[in-house]
Amino acid sequence: MKNRELMSGGNPFKTVIIFSIPSILAMLINSIYNVVDKIFIGNYVSHEALAGLQVVAPLTFLAFSVIVMFGLGSATYSSNKLGEKKDEEAIKIFNNSLILSSIVVVFIMLLFFIFSNFLLTLCGALPENRIYAEEYLFVLTFGFIFQSISYFFTMNIRSEGRPLYSMFAQITGCVVNIVLDALFIIAFKWGVIGAALATVIGHISNFAIGLYFYVFSKKNYFTLNLKEGIKIEWKYMMQVVLIGLSSAILNICNFVSTIIYNNVIGKYTNALSILAILTSLDALCIMPCVGIRQGLLPIFGYNYGERNYNRIFKIYGVGLIYGLFFGVMMCFTIMSFPHFFINLFVEGGETQELIDEAVRILRFYPIGITIISINMNTSALYQATRAKFKASFLSAMRQCIYLIPLLYVLDALYGSGGVWYAMPMSDVLSAITGLFLFFTTYICYKKLGYLSIKDYRNSSRHEEQMI
C-alpha cells in the first residue's frame, strides 16, 4: 500500500528518485552486458571479432523488440489497473503476457537458427568477421528465452512498486556476466563463444531471481499462475501490445538503422570496429535517461488510472530535470576523456589508426545525448497514457525518421567524414520534436482538463451514459 501511496502522492522529486535511481543503476549495469563483452573481445581476441559483435547487434535489437513490448506493455497496463483498483485484471494481464511473450520469443529463436546465414549477410557481415558473428549469434540465441522472461519479471516487479528488488536481479545477472567473461575469455580462451555464454548465464541468473520473487515471495501483488495464463484474453493482450508497441518500434528502428549503418559504413576501413565501440559508449551514456524513463512509466500509468493528471505533469517536469542532468554529465565525461574510453576496447600498435579516428569522432558523437531525455520522457508519457500513435511516432524518430535519411545524405555529400554526424543530429531533432508534442498535450490539458481530445470525448460519453 505504501508504494501505491508513493505513486499517487508525496514529493514528486522523492517519488522520481525512488523509482528511477534503481532503474538507472539497473540500466547502467544492464548496458555493461554488451560493453563488457566488447571490452574483453577487443582486448583479448581482435578488433575483427569486435566488428563481428557489431554485425550481430541488429538481431539482438529485433529479438529485444518483442521482449520489451510484452515486458513494458504488461507492466504499464497492469499499473493502470492497479491505479483503477482492479487487481484481479492486473494479475490476469501479467500471466497472459508471460505466456504469450514466451511463445513469440521461442518462434523468433527458431527463425534465427534456420536463417542465420541470411540474417548475418543482411546485417553487413564481411569475410573477416563472419565467423565471429556466427559463433556469437549461435550461443546468444539460446539465451533469448531467459532474457525475455527475466526482463518481463523485472519490469513487472518495478510496476508493483518494488524497484530495488528489480535492480538487484539485474545487477546480479551483470556481475555474473562480468566474472564469467574474464573466466571464459582470458582463462579458458573461448573467444566470442565465451562472451556469448557468459551473457546467457547472466540472463539465467536474472531469471532465477525473478522467478523466486513470484513463486516464493509474499510481497507481490501479481501471482504466477501458468494455467490462468494459458487462457489468453485477447482484449487485454491487444492493449498490452499497443501500449508496448512504441518500445518495440524503438528497437525495430534500432534493428533497421543498425543494419543500414553497418552496410553504409562497412566500406570504410575499420568503420565497423569503430561503430561497435561508439554504440557501446552511446548506450552507456543513454542508459541513465532510459532508467529515468522506465522509472516514470509505472508512476504515469498509475496516476493516469486515477485520473490524477496534474501529478503526471509534475512528475514529467521532475523527470526532465533529472534526465537533462544525467545527459549533460555523461556526455561531458565521455567527450572530455575520449582516449581513455577508446583504449578500454582496443590498445595501440596496429590499431593506432583506428584509435585516432575513433577519438576524433567521439569528441562530437555523444552531443545529442544531453537533451535526448526530452524525447524519451515524452514518449513514456504517451505510452503510459495509451496515446499509442504518438508514443510509437516518437520512438521511431531518433533511429529511423531522422537518422536513416541523414545517414544517406551525409554519406553522399561528405563520405566517411560525414556519416558520423548523422546520430547527434538525429538526437537533437528528435528531442525538439518531443518537446513540441509535449506542449501540445499540456495546452490540451489546460483547456479541456484531459490529456487528449480522445480522453475528453470518452469521459463525456461516459458521463452521458451515467445520466
VOGU-3710 file (C-alpha; in Angstrom, 3 decimals, decimal comma):
1> mknrelmsgg> 0,000/0,000/0,000  2,878/2,318/0,818  4,183/2,040/-2,753  0,774/2,909/-4,196  0,582/5,980/-1,981  4,057/6,985/-3,133  2,995/6,827/-6,795  -0,163/8,881/-6,275  1,046/11,439/-3,699  4,028/12,861/-1,875
11> npfktviifs> 7,001/14,867/-3,043  7,496/14,440/-6,828  11,301/14,721/-6,540  11,371/11,963/-3,930  8,991/9,764/-5,914  11,005/10,006/-9,135  14,234/9,373/-7,198  12,848/6,256/-5,516  11,533/4,788/-8,777  14,221/5,998/-11,160
21> ipsilamlin> 17,532/5,613/-9,307  17,185/1,823/-9,070  16,162/1,814/-12,745  19,142/3,987/-13,684  21,570/1,763/-11,808  19,957/-1,352/-13,261  20,075/0,011/-16,815  23,689/1,120/-16,429  24,569/-2,320/-15,134  22,481/-3,931/-17,867
31> siynvvdkif> 24,271/-1,939/-20,582  27,537/-3,316/-19,260  26,460/-6,739/-20,579  27,378/-5,773/-24,143  30,056/-3,252/-23,203  31,992/-5,800/-21,154  31,708/-8,394/-23,924  33,197/-5,898/-26,377  35,940/-4,792/-23,990  37,106/-8,351/-23,441
41> ignyvsheal> 36,751/-9,260/-27,120  38,566/-6,134/-28,325  41,459/-6,628/-25,919  41,824/-10,409/-25,867  40,626/-11,568/-29,294  40,819/-8,959/-32,104  39,153/-5,864/-33,476  37,754/-8,066/-36,294  35,936/-10,043/-33,604  34,687/-6,728/-32,221
51> aglqvvaplt> 33,260/-5,976/-35,669  31,596/-9,413/-35,605  29,695/-8,447/-32,464  28,577/-5,245/-34,198  27,182/-7,371/-37,052  25,051/-9,334/-34,556  23,806/-6,162/-32,823  20,804/-5,576/-35,151  19,489/-9,080/-34,473  19,629/-8,551/-30,724
61> flafsvivmf> 17,547/-5,386/-31,224  15,000/-7,398/-33,223  14,632/-10,039/-30,511  14,522/-7,407/-27,795  11,718/-5,563/-29,584  9,371/-8,430/-28,716  10,817/-8,816/-25,226  10,363/-5,152/-24,362  6,922/-4,921/-25,984  5,430/-7,505/-23,629
71> glgsatyssn> 7,580/-6,547/-20,639  6,874/-2,815/-20,640  3,413/-3,214/-22,165  2,190/-5,557/-19,433  3,928/-3,598/-16,656  2,369/-0,307/-17,785  -1,117/-1,729/-18,390  -1,020/-3,557/-15,060  -0,076/-0,274/-13,374  -3,160/1,298/-14,964
81> klgekkdeea> -5,309/-1,478/-13,490  -3,713/-1,177/-10,060  -4,447/2,564/-10,187  -8,070/1,724/-11,048  -8,095/-0,723/-8,075  -8,733/-3,667/-10,447  -6,120/-6,047/-9,032  -7,623/-9,252/-10,478  -7,431/-7,878/-14,008  -3,823/-6,807/-13,384
91> ikifnnslil> -2,933/-10,370/-12,347  -4,628/-11,796/-15,440  -2,725/-9,375/-17,680  0,530/-10,431/-16,019  0,027/-14,152/-16,622  -1,365/-13,812/-20,139  1,564/-11,612/-21,170  4,138/-14,016/-19,725  2,795/-16,992/-21,677  2,263/-15,163/-24,961
101> ssivvvfiml> 5,659/-13,433/-24,912  7,421/-16,749/-24,249  5,699/-18,353/-27,249  6,653/-15,485/-29,556  10,288/-15,463/-28,379  10,651/-19,211/-28,970  9,374/-18,654/-32,520  11,994/-15,930/-33,062  14,716/-18,245/-31,747  13,759/-20,860/-34,351
111> lffifsnfll> 13,871/-18,256/-37,115  17,350/-17,161/-36,026  18,635/-20,735/-36,096  17,128/-21,500/-39,513  18,027/-18,244/-41,298  21,248/-17,264/-39,504  23,401/-17,088/-42,662  20,918/-14,881/-44,500  20,413/-12,633/-41,478  24,139/-12,121/-40,907
121> tlcgalpenr> 24,657/-11,226/-44,574  21,774/-8,762/-44,285  23,426/-7,213/-41,218  26,649/-6,495/-43,112  28,876/-9,469/-42,259  32,203/-9,430/-44,101  34,587/-12,381/-44,700  36,981/-11,194/-41,972  34,305/-11,022/-39,249  31,619/-13,547/-40,296
131> iyaeeylfvl> 32,977/-16,486/-38,294  32,957/-14,400/-35,107  29,405/-13,231/-35,792  28,215/-16,805/-36,428  29,680/-18,121/-33,175  28,343/-15,257/-31,087  24,824/-15,406/-32,534  24,550/-19,197/-32,211  25,177/-19,195/-28,466  23,307/-15,959/-27,781
141> tfgfifqsis> 20,114/-17,237/-29,393  19,799/-19,971/-26,760  19,564/-17,275/-24,088  16,754/-15,235/-25,636  14,043/-17,083/-23,706  15,774/-16,436/-20,370  16,420/-12,809/-21,326  12,749/-12,427/-22,248  11,290/-13,832/-19,044  13,872/-12,154/-16,795
151> yfftmnirse> 13,148/-8,762/-18,379  9,410/-9,419/-18,063  9,822/-10,187/-14,359  11,997/-7,160/-13,593  9,655/-4,743/-15,396  6,595/-6,066/-13,586  8,372/-6,150/-10,228  9,116/-2,448/-10,763  5,495/-1,727/-11,720  4,415/-3,248/-8,388
161> grplysmfaq> 6,474/-0,593/-6,627  9,496/-2,829/-5,897  12,262/-1,081/-7,898  15,072/-2,149/-5,525  14,365/-5,844/-5,969  14,174/-5,352/-9,729  17,546/-3,601/-9,641  19,053/-6,388/-7,533  18,035/-9,008/-10,107  19,609/-7,081/-12,991
171> itgcvvnivl> 22,803/-6,272/-11,087  23,254/-9,919/-10,134  22,979/-11,022/-13,755  25,506/-8,403/-14,844  28,046/-9,333/-12,147  27,777/-12,976/-13,183  28,351/-11,933/-16,810  31,488/-9,912/-15,969  33,050/-12,654/-13,832  32,364/-15,322/-16,451
181> dalfiiafkw> 33,655/-13,076/-19,270  37,009/-12,908/-17,523  36,994/-16,654/-16,846  35,838/-17,830/-20,289  37,765/-15,341/-22,452  41,014/-14,792/-20,531  41,459/-18,071/-18,637  39,738/-20,567/-20,958  40,393/-18,591/-24,191  36,943/-19,382/-25,607
191> gvigaalatv> 36,785/-16,083/-27,541  33,388/-14,840/-28,704  31,752/-18,133/-27,701  32,858/-17,462/-24,132  31,480/-13,914/-24,278  28,102/-15,111/-25,522  27,970/-17,936/-22,977  28,734/-15,506/-20,130  25,878/-13,268/-21,300  23,416/-16,174/-21,441
201> ighisnfaig> 24,317/-17,392/-17,950  23,923/-13,813/-16,685  20,369/-13,750/-18,058  19,665/-17,123/-16,422  20,760/-15,677/-13,062  18,424/-12,718/-13,525  15,612/-15,091/-14,499  16,129/-17,231/-11,378  15,849/-14,229/-9,040  12,673/-13,003/-10,744
211> lyfyvfskkn> 11,177/-16,493/-10,618  11,933/-16,738/-6,899  10,078/-13,470/-6,287  6,912/-14,669/-7,989  6,998/-18,216/-6,626  8,128/-17,784/-3,026  7,735/-14,120/-2,066  4,602/-12,989/-0,272  5,213/-9,300/-1,022  3,993/-9,339/-4,612
221> yftlnlkegi> 0,652/-8,098/-5,948  0,847/-10,314/-9,033  0,752/-14,090/-8,606  2,276/-16,538/-11,067  -0,449/-18,844/-12,415  0,522/-20,525/-15,703  -2,845/-22,297/-16,031  -4,608/-18,974/-15,920  -2,032/-17,555/-18,342  -2,778/-20,176/-20,999
231> kiewkymmqv> -6,364/-18,894/-21,248  -5,407/-15,898/-23,362  -7,841/-12,992/-23,168  -7,122/-11,060/-26,336  -8,871/-7,884/-25,216  -6,116/-7,486/-22,645  -3,305/-8,655/-24,889  -4,238/-6,203/-27,615  -3,846/-3,376/-25,105  -0,520/-4,779/-23,865
241> vliglssail> 0,807/-4,961/-27,425  -0,450/-1,490/-28,314  0,979/0,073/-25,135  4,329/-1,694/-25,575  4,386/-1,047/-29,311  6,304/2,223/-29,035  9,139/0,475/-27,185  9,051/-2,348/-29,742  9,161/0,159/-32,582  12,163/1,810/-30,957
251> nicnfvstii> 14,056/-1,486/-31,040  12,827/-2,340/-34,541  14,112/1,064/-35,626  17,418/0,195/-33,954  17,373/-3,065/-35,929  16,752/-1,315/-39,262  19,077/1,644/-38,675  21,939/-0,547/-37,409  21,683/-2,767/-40,488  21,810/0,326/-42,692
261> ynnvigkytn> 24,637/1,815/-40,625  26,636/-1,435/-40,882  26,199/-1,622/-44,641  26,807/2,079/-45,329  29,997/2,363/-43,277  31,224/-1,194/-43,873  33,046/0,021/-46,985  35,291/2,293/-44,897  38,439/0,970/-43,186  37,953/-0,022/-39,509
271> alsilailts> 34,476/1,549/-39,542  32,574/-1,465/-38,146  35,032/-1,810/-35,260  34,732/1,922/-34,515  30,933/1,709/-34,670  30,987/-1,197/-32,198  32,894/0,994/-29,737  30,765/4,102/-30,303  27,452/2,273/-29,940  28,654/0,738/-26,664
281> ldalcimpcv> 29,637/4,129/-25,273  26,438/5,671/-26,635  24,414/3,009/-24,816  26,368/3,665/-21,628  25,633/7,404/-21,891  21,971/6,967/-22,667  21,140/4,339/-20,045  20,572/6,841/-17,192  17,949/8,533/-19,381  16,420/5,151/-20,209
291> girqgllpif> 16,392/4,312/-16,496  14,529/7,524/-15,709  12,060/6,747/-18,498  11,380/3,293/-17,063  11,038/4,710/-13,573  8,448/7,205/-14,820  6,291/4,636/-16,640  4,609/2,998/-13,604  4,077/6,419/-11,978  2,495/7,830/-15,130
301> gynygernyn> 0,420/4,675/-15,587  -0,872/4,605/-12,018  -1,834/8,291/-11,965  -3,468/8,010/-15,378  -5,602/5,202/-13,957  -6,562/7,507/-11,072  -7,065/10,450/-13,493  -4,563/12,421/-11,427  -3,360/14,417/-14,446  -1,837/17,312/-12,543
311> rifkiygvgl> 0,573/14,945/-10,804  1,555/13,440/-14,153  2,816/16,829/-15,328  4,680/17,440/-12,080  6,372/14,053/-12,385  7,208/14,759/-16,037  8,925/18,036/-15,096  10,968/16,394/-12,365  11,927/13,540/-14,692  13,055/16,063/-17,293
321> iyglffgvmm> 15,301/17,857/-14,791  16,955/14,591/-13,810  17,229/13,474/-17,437  18,953/16,662/-18,549  21,345/16,449/-15,603  22,421/12,898/-16,376  22,569/13,563/-20,120  24,921/16,521/-19,703  27,032/14,720/-17,107  27,503/11,547/-19,158
331> cftimsfphf> 28,157/13,429/-22,387  30,716/15,734/-20,765  32,551/12,796/-19,191  32,831/10,786/-22,417  33,818/13,764/-24,574  36,405/15,000/-22,070  38,345/11,730/-21,905  37,994/10,115/-25,358  41,374/8,343/-25,308  40,590/6,654/-22,008
341> finlfvegge> 37,257/5,264/-23,198  38,524/4,135/-26,611  41,516/2,400/-25,008  39,129/0,339/-22,911  38,225/-1,546/-26,097  41,448/-1,600/-28,124  45,128/-0,984/-27,482  47,685/0,799/-29,656  50,124/-0,752/-32,095  48,467/-1,970/-35,271
351> tqelideavr> 45,142/-0,439/-34,191  46,525/3,087/-33,673  44,855/4,399/-36,818  41,548/3,012/-35,572  42,063/4,673/-32,173  42,913/8,079/-33,663  39,804/8,051/-35,864  37,567/6,866/-33,010  38,877/9,602/-30,693  38,175/12,261/-33,340
361> ilrfypigit> 34,592/11,055/-33,739  33,974/10,744/-30,003  34,627/14,446/-29,498  31,218/15,251/-31,069  29,284/11,948/-31,407  27,530/11,997/-27,951  26,467/15,682/-28,041  22,786/14,933/-28,727  22,545/12,790/-25,586  22,441/15,969/-23,484
371> iisinmntsa> 18,784/16,531/-24,439  17,611/13,081/-25,614  15,653/12,608/-22,357  13,079/15,092/-23,704  12,099/12,625/-26,418  12,271/9,631/-24,068  10,198/11,116/-21,252  7,556/12,424/-23,635  7,351/9,009/-25,277  6,946/7,432/-21,804
381> lyqatrakfk> 4,128/9,879/-21,037  2,239/8,839/-24,160  2,991/5,159/-23,673  1,627/5,146/-20,121  -1,462/7,185/-21,037  -2,343/4,971/-24,015  -1,602/7,594/-26,680  -0,176/4,776/-28,771  0,360/6,569/-32,067  2,263/9,478/-30,512
391> asflsamrqc> 4,387/7,118/-28,419  5,253/5,000/-31,457  5,949/8,084/-33,572  8,400/9,468/-31,008  10,090/6,089/-30,613  10,697/5,931/-34,361  12,073/9,487/-34,506  15,649/9,001/-33,413  16,573/5,765/-35,165  14,513/5,864/-38,349
401> iylipllyvl> 12,643/9,010/-39,315  15,629/11,319/-38,854  18,670/9,038/-38,699  18,337/6,992/-41,886  17,796/9,910/-44,309  20,596/11,869/-42,614  22,915/8,887/-42,921  22,420/8,559/-46,675  22,600/12,308/-47,321  25,768/12,848/-45,272
411> dalygsggvw> 27,415/9,777/-46,784  26,679/11,041/-50,298  27,897/14,574/-49,541  30,874/14,004/-47,242  31,675/10,272/-47,246  33,372/8,789/-44,159  33,835/12,267/-42,694  30,101/12,944/-42,658  28,300/9,731/-41,722  29,265/10,029/-38,070
421> yampmsdvls> 27,318/13,301/-37,713  24,008/11,594/-38,513  23,401/10,268/-34,982  23,976/13,502/-32,992  21,874/15,462/-35,499  19,089/12,888/-35,180  19,236/13,121/-31,362  18,784/16,887/-31,422  15,931/16,851/-33,943  14,030/14,094/-32,098
431> aitglflfft> 14,359/15,995/-28,795  12,928/19,151/-30,394  10,017/17,123/-31,790  9,344/15,550/-28,392  9,251/18,953/-26,712  6,809/20,289/-29,301  4,415/17,347/-28,820  4,587/17,683/-25,043  3,495/21,316/-25,224  0,515/20,371/-27,397
441> tyicykklgy> -0,547/17,879/-24,705  -0,066/20,416/-21,919  -2,164/23,006/-23,782  -4,909/20,396/-24,272  -4,861/19,679/-20,528  -5,136/23,361/-19,634  -8,085/23,905/-21,981  -10,035/20,655/-21,532  -8,766/19,163/-18,276  -7,688/15,987/-20,114
451> lsikdyrnss> -4,509/14,827/-21,819  -6,133/14,428/-25,212  -9,331/15,137/-27,090  -9,945/11,382/-27,155  -9,863/11,182/-23,331  -12,195/14,171/-23,122  -14,714/12,625/-25,518  -14,592/9,246/-23,763  -15,188/10,932/-20,409  -18,093/12,979/-21,786
461> rheeqmi> -19,652/9,870/-23,331  -19,308/8,026/-20,003  -20,990/10,858/-18,100  -23,874/10,900/-20,607  -24,385/7,147/-20,123  -24,413/7,594/-16,346  -27,168/10,212/-16,696
//
